[in-house]
Amino acid sequence: MKKEQRILNALIKDLKEGNFKYKPKDETPIDWSSYNLAKIKEIKLVLLFIKNAVDEVAPEERVRKGRGRKRRVTAAELAKAILAQQYFQKADRTTSGLIDLFKPQLGIRHDISPSTLDRAYHDRRVREIIKRVFKATSDPIAPLEKSFSIDTTGQSLSIKQNYANDRDDVNKHAGYDKIAVMVSNNFHIATSAVLGPGTMNDSPTFAPLLCETTEKFLIDDVEADAGFLSRENCSLVGKLGGIPYIYPKQGITLNWKGSKEWHDMLKEIIKDPQKWLEHYHKRSNNECYFSSYKRRFTTPLLRKLPFGRNTECLARLAVQNICMLINAYYEQDIEVENFQDREL
């Protein structure tokens, strides 16, 4: 066995067994004044962003002619209602009351009944608008971000479930839905997402997440845990202009097998483990995103059918991004046009 391979094997063994000695990292001080202001203004700015973003991305609807019942509530209004419901985390009946209260702030003209709101989760027009809003939430950071990380988590479908407890039990994964996201390391905003069943494997989600992100962003580096480790994923990052930092696992070799990026990544681990791991642990920003996400959305997904649950999950991701944008707006002076009241 070559010397480099022996060094790599020993290093991975130390990492797995917790014997590697990390250099301590200085903590960044928190600007509590800006943080407090972000929380005080959050409700106002979330509703304003929902109104402005939906009005921007929603296609014009034509009034249906001929016989039959005319549609009064538009798809845009339903999308606004779903996004507001996920922000407030209230049941359908309570949300109908909240929509009535916040009609001017959301730009909604019609009453929305609980049954209409429930049906909206299964409307493809509404789903498409929410998807466009999710994409719009990362627009303000597009010129500023070049560092990203990827991770997955399970979405509970019952209050009796806890993914943190069940993630290592493969037999229980079928009882969950799963989301994989690519997150901005500096702003904690999801730039792309893949939704699927709880049995969905991590590694195949890497390519669609990365490709969707690079439609809008330039990338310098991408961090991911060992579940995403493959030569194909390393090569894709290199092809798109970035450097991969994917956590190694036991049994891997330095053999190229067609991937220069794979070989270069492992050589860098051997050359300077501290420096490489410092880059890799930017992945903790993704864990911060999911930690905040889980604290905000404590209730399980409530829709019974997969399409409706996917709409619900996508709306939650959009709302989480809006809240992260508010933090960036106050703490990092990011310009966000959709926080401006355009009727003033």
C-alpha positions as CSV (number, residue, x, y, z in Angstrom):
1,M,0.0,0.0,0.0
2,K,1.3,3.4,-0.9
3,K,2.4,5.9,1.8
4,E,-0.3,8.4,0.9
5,Q,-3.1,5.8,1.1
6,R,-1.9,4.7,4.5
7,I,-1.9,8.3,5.7
8,L,-5.4,8.8,4.3
9,N,-6.7,5.6,6.0
10,A,-5.2,6.6,9.3
11,L,-6.7,10.1,9.1
12,I,-10.2,8.8,8.3
13,K,-9.9,6.3,11.2
14,D,-9.0,9.1,13.6
15,L,-11.9,11.2,12.3
16,K,-14.4,8.4,12.7
17,E,-13.2,7.5,16.2
18,G,-13.1,11.2,17.3
19,N,-9.3,11.2,17.9
20,F,-8.5,14.0,15.5
21,K,-7.4,17.2,17.3
22,Y,-9.2,20.2,15.9
23,K,-7.8,23.7,16.3
24,P,-10.3,25.9,18.1
25,K,-12.2,28.5,16.0
26,D,-12.9,32.1,17.1
27,E,-16.6,32.8,17.5
28,T,-18.2,35.7,15.6
29,P,-19.9,38.3,17.9
30,I,-23.6,38.8,17.5
31,D,-25.0,42.2,16.6
32,W,-27.9,42.0,19.1
33,S,-29.4,45.3,18.2
34,S,-29.8,44.3,14.5
35,Y,-31.0,40.9,15.5
36,N,-33.7,42.3,17.8
37,L,-34.9,44.7,15.1
38,A,-35.2,41.9,12.6
39,K,-37.5,40.0,15.0
40,I,-39.6,43.0,15.7
41,K,-40.2,43.7,12.0
42,E,-40.5,40.1,11.0
43,I,-44.3,39.8,10.7
44,K,-44.6,43.0,8.7
45,L,-41.8,42.2,6.3
46,V,-42.9,38.5,5.8
47,L,-46.4,39.6,4.7
48,L,-45.0,42.4,2.5
49,F,-42.6,40.0,0.8
50,I,-45.4,37.5,0.2
51,K,-47.6,40.1,-1.4
52,N,-44.9,41.7,-3.6
53,A,-43.3,38.4,-4.7
54,V,-46.5,36.6,-5.6
55,D,-47.8,39.7,-7.5
56,E,-44.5,39.6,-9.4
57,V,-44.3,36.0,-10.4
58,A,-48.0,35.0,-10.7
59,P,-49.3,34.8,-14.3
60,E,-52.3,36.8,-15.3
61,E,-55.5,34.8,-15.0
62,R,-58.3,35.0,-17.5
63,V,-61.9,35.1,-16.5
64,R,-63.5,31.8,-17.6
65,K,-66.4,32.4,-20.0
66,G,-69.5,30.3,-20.6
67,R,-71.6,28.2,-18.3
68,G,-70.6,27.0,-14.9
69,R,-69.4,28.5,-11.7
70,K,-67.0,31.4,-12.1
71,R,-63.7,31.3,-10.2
72,R,-63.5,34.2,-7.7
73,V,-60.4,33.5,-5.7
74,T,-57.3,33.6,-7.9
75,A,-54.4,31.2,-7.8
76,A,-52.2,34.2,-6.6
77,E,-54.5,34.8,-3.6
78,L,-54.4,31.1,-2.7
79,A,-50.6,31.1,-2.9
80,K,-50.5,34.1,-0.6
81,A,-52.8,32.3,1.8
82,I,-50.7,29.1,1.9
83,L,-47.5,31.1,2.5
84,A,-49.2,33.1,5.3
85,Q,-50.6,29.9,6.8
86,Q,-47.1,28.3,6.9
87,Y,-45.6,31.4,8.5
88,F,-48.3,31.5,11.2
89,Q,-48.5,27.7,11.5
90,K,-52.2,27.7,12.1
91,A,-55.0,25.3,11.2
92,D,-57.2,26.0,8.1
93,R,-60.1,27.6,10.0
94,T,-57.8,29.9,12.0
95,T,-55.9,30.8,8.9
96,S,-59.1,31.9,7.2
97,G,-59.6,34.3,10.0
98,L,-56.1,35.6,9.8
99,I,-56.4,36.1,6.0
100,D,-59.5,38.2,6.7
101,L,-57.5,40.2,9.2
102,F,-54.5,40.7,6.9
103,K,-56.2,41.2,3.5
104,P,-54.7,44.7,2.9
105,Q,-51.2,43.6,3.8
106,L,-51.4,40.5,1.6
107,G,-53.2,42.1,-1.3
108,I,-56.1,39.6,-1.1
109,R,-59.6,40.8,-2.1
110,H,-61.8,37.7,-1.5
111,D,-62.6,35.6,1.6
112,I,-60.9,32.2,1.6
113,S,-62.8,29.4,3.3
114,P,-61.0,26.5,5.1
115,S,-62.1,24.0,2.4
116,T,-60.9,26.3,-0.4
117,L,-57.5,26.7,1.4
118,D,-57.2,22.9,1.7
119,R,-57.9,22.3,-2.0
120,A,-55.3,24.9,-2.9
121,Y,-52.5,22.7,-1.8
122,H,-53.4,20.3,-4.6
123,D,-53.7,23.0,-7.3
124,R,-50.8,22.9,-9.8
125,R,-51.1,26.6,-10.6
126,V,-50.7,27.5,-6.9
127,R,-47.8,25.1,-6.6
128,E,-46.0,26.7,-9.5
129,I,-46.4,30.2,-8.0
130,I,-45.0,29.1,-4.6
131,K,-42.1,27.5,-6.4
132,R,-41.4,30.8,-8.2
133,V,-41.6,32.6,-4.9
134,F,-39.1,30.2,-3.4
135,K,-36.7,30.9,-6.2
136,A,-37.2,34.6,-5.9
137,T,-36.1,34.5,-2.2
138,S,-32.5,33.9,-3.2
139,D,-32.3,36.7,-5.8
140,P,-31.0,39.4,-3.4
141,I,-27.9,37.4,-2.5
142,A,-27.1,36.1,-6.1
143,P,-24.3,38.6,-6.7
144,L,-22.8,38.1,-3.2
145,E,-22.7,34.4,-2.5
146,K,-20.2,31.8,-3.9
147,S,-20.0,29.2,-1.1
148,F,-22.7,26.5,-0.6
149,S,-23.4,23.4,1.4
150,I,-25.8,20.5,1.0
151,D,-27.8,18.3,3.4
152,T,-31.0,16.4,3.9
153,T,-33.6,16.0,6.7
154,G,-36.8,14.1,7.2
155,Q,-40.2,15.7,7.5
156,S,-42.5,14.2,10.2
157,L,-46.0,13.3,9.1
158,S,-47.3,12.7,12.7
159,I,-46.7,14.3,16.0
160,K,-45.5,10.9,17.3
161,Q,-42.5,11.0,14.9
162,N,-39.1,12.4,15.6
163,Y,-36.6,12.2,12.7
164,A,-33.6,12.9,14.9
165,N,-34.4,9.7,16.8
166,D,-35.3,7.7,13.6
167,R,-32.7,8.8,11.1
168,D,-30.5,5.8,11.7
169,D,-33.4,3.3,11.5
170,V,-33.8,2.7,7.8
171,N,-37.0,0.7,8.3
172,K,-38.7,3.9,9.7
173,H,-37.7,6.2,6.8
174,A,-40.8,5.2,4.7
175,G,-42.9,7.0,7.4
176,Y,-41.4,10.4,6.6
177,D,-41.1,12.8,3.7
178,K,-37.6,14.0,2.9
179,I,-36.1,17.3,1.7
180,A,-32.6,18.0,0.4
181,V,-31.4,21.6,0.1
182,M,-28.4,23.5,-1.0
183,V,-27.8,26.5,1.3
184,S,-25.9,29.7,1.1
185,N,-23.1,29.5,3.7
186,N,-22.9,33.2,4.4
187,F,-26.7,34.0,4.4
188,H,-28.3,30.7,5.4
189,I,-30.8,30.9,2.5
190,A,-31.8,27.8,0.5
191,T,-31.0,28.2,-3.2
192,S,-32.5,24.9,-4.4
193,A,-34.5,22.0,-3.0
194,V,-35.4,18.4,-3.9
195,L,-38.5,16.9,-2.2
196,G,-39.2,13.2,-2.0
197,P,-40.2,10.2,0.1
198,G,-38.3,9.3,3.3
199,T,-36.5,6.5,1.5
200,M,-34.9,8.9,-1.0
201,N,-31.1,8.4,-1.2
202,D,-28.9,11.5,-0.5
203,S,-26.3,11.2,-3.3
204,P,-28.6,11.4,-6.4
205,T,-30.0,14.7,-5.1
206,F,-26.5,16.4,-5.4
207,A,-26.6,17.0,-9.1
208,P,-30.0,18.6,-9.4
209,L,-29.4,20.8,-6.4
210,L,-26.1,22.0,-7.7
211,C,-27.2,22.5,-11.3
212,E,-30.3,24.5,-10.2
213,T,-28.1,26.7,-8.0
214,T,-25.6,27.4,-10.7
215,E,-28.3,28.7,-13.0
216,K,-28.2,31.8,-10.7
217,F,-24.9,31.7,-8.8
218,L,-21.2,31.3,-9.4
219,I,-19.6,28.8,-7.1
220,D,-16.3,28.7,-5.4
221,D,-16.8,25.7,-3.0
222,V,-19.4,23.1,-2.0
223,E,-19.5,21.2,1.3
224,A,-21.4,18.0,1.9
225,D,-21.3,15.0,4.3
226,A,-20.3,11.5,3.4
227,G,-23.7,10.6,2.2
228,F,-23.0,12.6,-1.0
229,L,-19.5,11.2,-1.5
230,S,-18.8,10.0,-5.1
231,R,-16.4,10.7,-7.9
232,E,-19.3,11.8,-10.1
233,N,-20.3,14.5,-7.6
234,C,-16.7,15.7,-7.1
235,S,-16.3,15.9,-10.9
236,L,-19.5,17.9,-11.3
237,V,-18.4,20.5,-8.8
238,G,-15.2,20.9,-10.7
239,K,-16.9,21.1,-14.0
240,L,-19.1,24.0,-12.7
241,G,-16.1,25.9,-11.4
242,G,-16.0,25.0,-7.8
243,I,-13.9,22.9,-5.3
244,P,-15.6,19.9,-3.6
245,Y,-15.3,19.4,0.2
246,I,-17.2,16.1,0.7
247,Y,-16.4,14.2,3.9
248,P,-14.4,11.0,3.3
249,K,-15.4,7.6,4.6
250,Q,-13.5,4.4,5.3
251,G,-12.6,2.1,2.4
252,I,-12.1,4.8,-0.2
253,T,-8.9,5.0,-2.3
254,L,-6.9,7.7,-4.0
255,N,-7.5,6.1,-7.4
256,W,-8.8,8.7,-10.0
257,K,-11.1,6.4,-12.0
258,G,-11.8,9.4,-14.3
259,S,-12.2,12.0,-11.6
260,K,-9.3,14.4,-11.1
261,E,-11.4,16.4,-8.6
262,W,-11.7,13.3,-6.4
263,H,-8.0,12.7,-6.4
264,D,-7.2,16.4,-5.8
265,M,-9.6,16.6,-2.9
266,L,-8.1,13.6,-1.1
267,K,-4.6,14.8,-1.7
268,E,-5.5,18.1,0.0
269,I,-6.9,16.3,3.0
270,I,-3.6,14.5,3.4
271,K,-1.5,17.6,2.8
272,D,-3.3,19.9,5.4
273,P,-6.1,18.2,7.3
274,Q,-6.8,21.2,9.5
275,K,-7.2,23.6,6.5
276,W,-9.4,21.1,4.6
277,L,-11.6,20.4,7.6
278,E,-12.0,24.1,8.3
279,H,-13.5,24.5,4.8
280,Y,-15.6,21.3,5.1
281,H,-17.1,22.4,8.4
282,K,-18.8,25.4,6.7
283,R,-21.4,22.6,6.2
284,S,-22.5,23.5,9.7
285,N,-24.3,26.4,8.1
286,N,-26.7,23.9,6.4
287,E,-27.3,22.3,9.8
288,C,-28.0,25.8,11.2
289,Y,-30.6,26.2,8.5
290,F,-32.4,23.0,9.3
291,S,-32.1,23.7,13.0
292,S,-33.9,27.0,12.6
293,Y,-36.3,25.4,10.1
294,K,-37.3,22.7,12.6
295,R,-37.8,25.2,15.4
296,R,-40.0,27.4,13.3
297,F,-42.1,24.5,11.8
298,T,-42.8,22.3,14.8
299,T,-46.0,20.8,13.5
300,P,-45.8,17.8,11.1
301,L,-46.9,18.1,7.4
302,L,-50.7,18.0,7.6
303,R,-51.8,17.2,4.0
304,K,-52.7,13.6,3.3
305,L,-51.6,13.3,-0.3
306,P,-47.9,13.5,-1.5
307,F,-48.6,16.4,-3.9
308,G,-50.2,18.5,-1.2
309,R,-47.4,17.7,1.3
310,N,-44.8,18.8,-1.3
311,T,-46.6,22.1,-1.8
312,E,-46.8,22.5,2.0
313,C,-43.0,21.8,2.3
314,L,-42.1,24.1,-0.5
315,A,-44.1,26.9,1.1
316,R,-42.2,26.3,4.4
317,L,-38.9,26.5,2.6
318,A,-40.0,29.8,1.0
319,V,-41.1,31.2,4.3
320,Q,-37.9,30.1,6.0
321,N,-35.9,31.9,3.3
322,I,-37.9,35.1,3.7
323,C,-37.1,35.1,7.5
324,M,-33.4,34.5,6.7
325,L,-33.5,37.4,4.3
326,I,-34.9,39.7,7.0
327,N,-31.9,38.8,9.2
328,A,-29.6,39.5,6.3
329,Y,-31.4,42.8,5.5
330,Y,-30.8,44.1,9.1
331,E,-27.6,42.4,10.0
332,Q,-25.7,42.5,6.7
333,D,-27.3,45.4,4.9
334,I,-28.6,43.3,1.9
335,E,-30.9,45.2,-0.4
336,V,-34.3,43.5,-0.7
337,E,-36.8,45.2,-3.1
338,N,-39.7,43.1,-1.9
339,F,-39.5,44.6,1.6
340,Q,-40.6,48.0,0.2
341,D,-44.2,49.0,0.4
342,R,-44.9,49.9,-3.2
343,E,-48.2,51.6,-2.5
344,L,-46.6,54.4,-0.5
